[in-house]
Amino acid sequence: MEMIDMLKKVPLFSELDGNELKAIASLANSLDIPKKNIVFQEFDLGDSMYVILNGEVKVSTYSADGREVVLALLGVGSFFGELSLLDAEPRSATVTTMIDSKLAHIRRRDLVPLLLEQPAITLKILSETASRLRRTSRVLERISSMDVPHRLYAYLVDHCQRFSQQDNDGLYSTLLPTHQLLADQLSTSRETISRAISQLKKDGILVQGDARGKMRVDVDALEDRLDDF
């Protein structure tokens, strides 16, 4: 997949046209990182974003008692760290390569001159960022009153939109945390999560993906269920 095609999948750049994406792609450089190496750590100053050209990474954080919590496993075409291009805030998680990986790397200091030179790109990026923040805010407002299945729906929507890419058929391909990790994050039991996921599979909203364990997720169907809540 070409760099421009991958950048199209990044929500931050979703409103850009071909020439604008080409300008962004020209700023990217390629990094080869061996397996089990840290790309960046939680609380590091964020100054760049990454797109996975080849390989796989783990996104994780640590609980108060020092236990690792895996937030996501990301594969080819996925992206991470994109909001650091705008705010340069500390990283919210640690990213580690699971296998030998090739990453495209775009630095904030390289992007800012382009944004100043082409304000149309800036406006499109800010518009998409505002839209994502509004969606997240709506979910957070409702989630405290949700039952477990709806909390899971909200989690899956947020997870897919933050950490994965949308395929041509509209579904998102993603690697999900274990049922126990999902249960820990959603304050419920593993058995309850397992039942809810089994039901989503029966309903055709979660479909088994490739042999590496990816799931294909119908985010539109999940959002419809959240809207009906």
C-alpha positions as CSV (number, residue, x, y, z in Angstrom):
1,M,0.0,0.0,0.0
2,E,1.3,3.4,-0.9
3,M,2.0,6.0,1.7
4,I,-0.7,8.3,0.5
5,D,-3.2,5.5,0.6
6,M,-2.3,4.8,4.2
7,L,-2.5,8.5,5.2
8,K,-6.0,8.5,3.8
9,K,-7.0,6.1,6.6
10,V,-5.7,8.5,9.3
11,P,-8.7,10.4,10.7
12,L,-6.6,13.5,11.1
13,F,-6.0,13.6,7.3
14,S,-9.4,12.2,6.1
15,E,-10.6,15.5,4.6
16,L,-7.5,16.2,2.6
17,D,-7.4,15.8,-1.2
18,G,-4.8,14.0,-3.2
19,N,-2.3,16.9,-3.6
20,E,-2.6,17.8,0.1
21,L,-2.0,14.1,1.1
22,K,1.0,14.1,-1.2
23,A,2.4,17.1,0.6
24,I,2.0,15.4,3.9
25,A,3.5,12.1,2.6
26,S,6.6,14.0,1.4
27,L,7.4,14.8,5.0
28,A,7.5,11.2,6.1
29,N,10.7,9.2,6.7
30,S,11.0,5.5,7.2
31,L,12.2,3.8,10.4
32,D,13.3,0.2,10.8
33,I,12.8,-0.9,14.4
34,P,13.6,-4.4,15.7
35,K,11.1,-6.5,17.6
36,K,10.5,-5.8,21.3
37,N,11.9,-2.2,21.0
38,I,10.1,0.8,22.5
39,V,9.1,3.4,20.0
40,F,8.2,5.8,22.7
41,Q,7.2,5.7,26.4
42,E,4.2,7.0,28.2
43,F,4.8,10.6,29.4
44,D,7.5,11.2,26.7
45,L,7.0,14.6,25.0
46,G,4.9,13.9,21.9
47,D,6.4,15.5,18.7
48,S,5.5,13.1,15.9
49,M,3.1,10.5,14.5
50,Y,3.7,7.1,13.0
51,V,2.1,4.8,10.4
52,I,2.9,1.1,10.3
53,L,4.3,0.1,6.9
54,N,5.2,-3.4,8.0
55,G,5.1,-5.2,11.3
56,E,3.1,-4.9,14.5
57,V,3.2,-2.8,17.7
58,K,1.6,-3.0,21.1
59,V,0.1,0.1,22.8
60,S,0.1,-0.2,26.6
61,T,0.0,1.7,29.8
62,Y,0.4,0.7,33.5
63,S,-2.2,0.5,36.3
64,A,-1.6,2.1,39.7
65,D,-0.3,-1.3,41.0
66,G,2.3,-1.5,38.2
67,R,0.4,-4.0,36.0
68,E,0.7,-3.6,32.3
69,V,-2.6,-2.9,30.5
70,V,-2.6,-3.5,26.8
71,L,-4.8,-1.0,25.0
72,A,-4.3,-2.2,21.5
73,L,-2.2,-4.3,19.1
74,L,-1.8,-2.5,15.8
75,G,-0.8,-3.9,12.4
76,V,0.0,-2.7,8.9
77,G,-1.8,0.5,7.9
78,S,-2.6,1.5,11.5
79,F,-1.3,4.7,12.9
80,F,-0.6,6.2,16.3
81,G,0.6,9.5,17.9
82,E,-1.3,11.7,15.4
83,L,-2.6,14.2,17.9
84,S,1.0,15.1,18.9
85,L,1.3,16.8,15.5
86,L,-1.1,19.4,16.9
87,D,-0.5,19.7,20.7
88,A,3.0,18.3,21.5
89,E,1.6,17.0,24.8
90,P,3.1,14.0,26.7
91,R,2.4,10.6,25.3
92,S,-0.6,8.9,26.8
93,A,0.8,5.3,26.3
94,T,3.9,3.3,25.6
95,V,4.3,1.8,22.1
96,T,6.5,-1.3,21.6
97,T,7.2,-3.3,18.5
98,M,6.1,-6.9,18.7
99,I,8.0,-8.0,15.6
100,D,10.6,-6.3,13.3
101,S,8.7,-3.3,12.0
102,K,9.0,-0.5,9.5
103,L,7.3,2.7,10.5
104,A,6.6,6.0,8.6
105,H,7.5,8.9,10.9
106,I,6.2,12.5,10.5
107,R,7.6,15.1,12.8
108,R,5.6,18.1,14.1
109,R,8.5,20.5,13.4
110,D,8.3,19.4,9.7
111,L,4.5,19.6,9.5
112,V,4.1,23.1,11.1
113,P,5.7,25.0,8.2
114,L,3.5,23.2,5.7
115,L,0.4,24.1,7.8
116,L,1.5,27.8,7.9
117,E,2.1,27.7,4.1
118,Q,-1.2,25.9,3.2
119,P,-3.9,27.1,5.7
120,A,-6.5,25.0,3.8
121,I,-4.8,21.9,5.2
122,T,-4.8,23.4,8.7
123,L,-8.5,24.1,8.6
124,K,-9.4,20.6,7.4
125,I,-7.3,19.0,10.1
126,L,-8.8,21.2,12.8
127,S,-12.3,20.5,11.5
128,E,-11.7,16.7,11.7
129,T,-10.1,17.0,15.1
130,A,-13.1,19.0,16.5
131,S,-15.5,16.4,15.0
132,R,-13.6,13.6,16.8
133,L,-13.6,15.4,20.1
134,R,-17.4,16.0,19.8
135,R,-18.0,12.3,19.2
136,T,-15.8,11.4,22.2
137,S,-17.6,13.9,24.4
138,R,-21.0,12.5,23.5
139,V,-19.9,9.0,24.3
140,L,-18.3,10.0,27.7
141,E,-21.5,11.9,28.6
142,R,-23.6,8.7,28.1
143,I,-21.2,6.0,29.2
144,S,-21.8,6.3,33.0
145,S,-25.4,5.3,32.6
146,M,-24.8,2.5,30.1
147,D,-25.2,-1.2,30.8
148,V,-22.2,-3.5,30.0
149,P,-23.1,-4.3,26.4
150,H,-23.4,-0.6,25.5
151,R,-20.2,0.2,27.4
152,L,-18.6,-2.4,25.1
153,Y,-20.1,-0.9,22.0
154,A,-18.8,2.6,23.0
155,Y,-15.3,1.1,23.7
156,L,-15.2,-0.7,20.3
157,V,-16.3,2.4,18.4
158,D,-13.6,4.5,20.1
159,H,-11.0,1.7,19.8
160,C,-11.6,1.3,16.1
161,Q,-11.6,5.0,15.3
162,R,-8.5,5.7,17.3
163,F,-6.3,2.6,16.5
164,S,-7.4,1.0,13.2
165,Q,-8.3,1.6,9.6
166,Q,-11.5,1.3,7.7
167,D,-11.6,-1.2,4.9
168,N,-13.2,-0.7,1.5
169,D,-16.4,-2.4,2.6
170,G,-16.8,0.0,5.6
171,L,-15.7,-2.4,8.3
172,Y,-12.7,-1.8,10.6
173,S,-9.9,-4.4,10.9
174,T,-8.4,-4.4,14.4
175,L,-6.7,-6.5,17.1
176,L,-8.6,-6.4,20.3
177,P,-7.3,-6.8,23.9
178,T,-8.1,-10.0,25.7
179,H,-11.5,-10.5,27.2
180,Q,-10.0,-10.1,30.7
181,L,-8.4,-6.8,29.8
182,L,-11.6,-5.5,28.3
183,A,-13.4,-6.6,31.5
184,D,-10.9,-4.7,33.6
185,Q,-11.3,-1.5,31.5
186,L,-15.1,-1.7,31.5
187,S,-15.4,-2.6,35.2
188,T,-17.1,-5.9,34.7
189,S,-16.3,-9.7,34.6
190,R,-14.6,-11.6,31.8
191,E,-17.6,-13.9,31.5
192,T,-19.9,-10.9,30.9
193,I,-17.6,-9.5,28.2
194,S,-17.3,-13.0,26.6
195,R,-21.1,-13.3,26.4
196,A,-21.5,-9.8,24.9
197,I,-18.8,-10.4,22.3
198,S,-20.4,-13.8,21.4
199,Q,-23.7,-12.0,20.8
200,L,-22.0,-9.4,18.5
201,K,-20.5,-12.2,16.5
202,K,-23.9,-13.9,16.2
203,D,-25.3,-10.5,15.0
204,G,-22.6,-10.2,12.4
205,I,-21.2,-7.0,13.9
206,L,-17.9,-8.7,14.9
207,V,-16.4,-11.0,12.2
208,Q,-13.2,-13.0,12.4
209,G,-10.5,-11.5,10.3
210,D,-7.1,-12.9,9.2
211,A,-5.1,-15.7,10.8
212,R,-3.2,-13.3,13.1
213,G,-6.4,-12.8,15.2
214,K,-7.8,-9.6,13.8
215,M,-11.5,-8.9,14.1
216,R,-13.5,-7.0,11.6
217,V,-15.9,-4.6,13.2
218,D,-19.1,-2.9,11.9
219,V,-18.7,0.4,13.6
220,D,-21.8,1.9,11.9
221,A,-24.0,-0.8,13.4
222,L,-22.5,-0.2,16.9
223,E,-23.1,3.5,16.6
224,D,-26.7,2.8,15.6
225,R,-27.1,0.8,18.8
226,L,-25.6,3.6,20.9
227,D,-27.9,6.1,19.2
228,D,-30.9,3.9,20.2
229,F,-29.8,3.7,23.9
